[in-house]
Amino acid sequence: MSVTVTDFGRGVRRALCSIRRERRSERGLALIEFALVLPVLMLILFGILEFGLLFSNMNQLRQGTASAARQLAVANIGTATSCGTTPTLTAPDDYVVCLTKNRIGLNNDTNTRVEICLPTNPVSTGCDGTDHVGDEVVVCTQYLQRSVTGLFGPYVNRVLKTRVAMRAEQQVTGLTGGGETSLAQGSWSFCTG
């Protein structure tokens, strides 16, 4: 049998069509694979974002509370009272609360609460008392952490708490202890223990 130029052209054309069909099916397959992998990648990305913010906020809460407790221990608390305490406190307790909120720096005073514990007689007075040089002063904080994306709400929506105790090196005149009411989702029981 003899092969003509037309037969040769048809064969080449068929081969090219076959290659094109294969490419189209591969493109469709790649699109399907991408559609299957994208939700998993987004879940991982949002998880990193949510838990990164959680750890960052917890670190800010700890560092800010430790810094404020140190300032309280050396009686360098300043006079800032513009942080909106709940309930309204008197000086110098409100100075310590505002200093602590400023040091924490989470910029949300309604979700950040501060308690000052002066356990000179914790059995009868709880955290209220007077501080004396050498006594332990305790600053406790709570912050209401909320999920940014909503995907990890059950794992991320919680009250972050921290407690820092230091020995008073100088006395703060008029400091009585106490502080703000705890967040509705938390309590100050961790502060007195």
DAPE-V408436 format. One record per backbone hydrogen bond with DSSP energy under -1.0 kcal/mol. CO is the residue of the C=O (numbers start at 1). NH is the residue of the N-H. E is the energy in kcal/mol with one decimal. If there is no record, write none. Layout:
co:CO nh:NH e:E
co:CO nh:NH e:E
This chain:
co:4 nh:8 e:-1.9
co:5 nh:9 e:-2.2
co:6 nh:10 e:-2.5
co:7 nh:11 e:-2.1
co:8 nh:12 e:-2.0
co:9 nh:13 e:-2.5
co:10 nh:14 e:-2.6
co:11 nh:15 e:-2.2
co:12 nh:16 e:-2.5
co:13 nh:17 e:-2.4
co:14 nh:18 e:-2.2
co:15 nh:19 e:-2.0
co:16 nh:20 e:-2.4
co:17 nh:21 e:-2.6
co:18 nh:22 e:-2.1
co:19 nh:23 e:-2.2
co:20 nh:24 e:-2.5
co:21 nh:25 e:-2.3
co:22 nh:26 e:-2.0
co:23 nh:27 e:-2.5
co:24 nh:28 e:-2.2
co:25 nh:29 e:-2.1
co:26 nh:30 e:-2.5
co:27 nh:31 e:-2.0
co:28 nh:32 e:-2.0
co:29 nh:33 e:-2.6
co:30 nh:34 e:-2.4
co:31 nh:35 e:-2.2
co:32 nh:36 e:-1.7
co:33 nh:37 e:-2.1
co:34 nh:38 e:-2.6
co:37 nh:41 e:-2.3
co:38 nh:42 e:-2.7
co:39 nh:43 e:-2.3
co:40 nh:44 e:-2.2
co:41 nh:45 e:-2.5
co:42 nh:46 e:-3.0
co:43 nh:47 e:-2.1
co:44 nh:48 e:-2.3
co:45 nh:49 e:-2.1
co:46 nh:50 e:-2.9
co:47 nh:51 e:-2.5
co:48 nh:52 e:-2.0
co:49 nh:53 e:-2.2
co:50 nh:54 e:-2.1
co:51 nh:55 e:-2.4
co:52 nh:56 e:-2.2
co:53 nh:57 e:-2.8
co:54 nh:58 e:-2.2
co:55 nh:59 e:-2.2
co:56 nh:60 e:-2.5
co:57 nh:61 e:-2.5
co:58 nh:62 e:-2.4
co:59 nh:63 e:-2.9
co:60 nh:64 e:-2.7
co:61 nh:65 e:-2.0
co:62 nh:66 e:-2.5
co:63 nh:67 e:-2.4
co:64 nh:68 e:-2.3
co:65 nh:69 e:-2.5
co:66 nh:70 e:-2.1
co:67 nh:71 e:-2.1
co:68 nh:72 e:-2.4
co:69 nh:73 e:-2.4
co:70 nh:74 e:-1.5
co:71 nh:76 e:-3.1
co:72 nh:75 e:-1.3
co:73 nh:169 e:-3.1
co:73 nh:170 e:-1.7
co:86 nh:181 e:-2.2
co:90 nh:94 e:-1.7
co:92 nh:96 e:-1.8
co:93 nh:97 e:-2.1
co:94 nh:98 e:-2.5
co:95 nh:99 e:-2.7
co:96 nh:100 e:-2.5
co:97 nh:101 e:-2.4
co:98 nh:102 e:-2.5
co:99 nh:103 e:-2.4
co:100 nh:104 e:-2.3
co:101 nh:105 e:-2.3
co:108 nh:111 e:-1.2
co:111 nh:144 e:-2.1
co:113 nh:142 e:-2.2
co:114 nh:180 e:-2.7
co:115 nh:140 e:-2.9
co:116 nh:178 e:-2.7
co:117 nh:138 e:-2.6
co:118 nh:120 e:-2.3
co:121 nh:125 e:-2.3
co:122 nh:126 e:-1.1
co:125 nh:128 e:-1.9
co:127 nh:118 e:-2.9
co:132 nh:135 e:-2.6
co:135 nh:168 e:-3.3
co:137 nh:166 e:-2.5
co:138 nh:117 e:-3.3
co:139 nh:164 e:-2.4
co:140 nh:115 e:-2.7
co:141 nh:162 e:-2.0
co:142 nh:113 e:-2.5
co:143 nh:160 e:-3.2
co:145 nh:158 e:-1.2
co:152 nh:155 e:-1.5
co:152 nh:156 e:-2.2
co:153 nh:157 e:-2.4
co:158 nh:145 e:-2.7
co:160 nh:143 e:-2.2
co:162 nh:141 e:-2.4
co:164 nh:139 e:-2.7
co:166 nh:137 e:-3.5
co:168 nh:134 e:-2.9
co:172 nh:175 e:-1.6
co:176 nh:129 e:-2.1
co:178 nh:116 e:-3.7
co:183 nh:186 e:-1.9
co:188 nh:191 e:-1.7
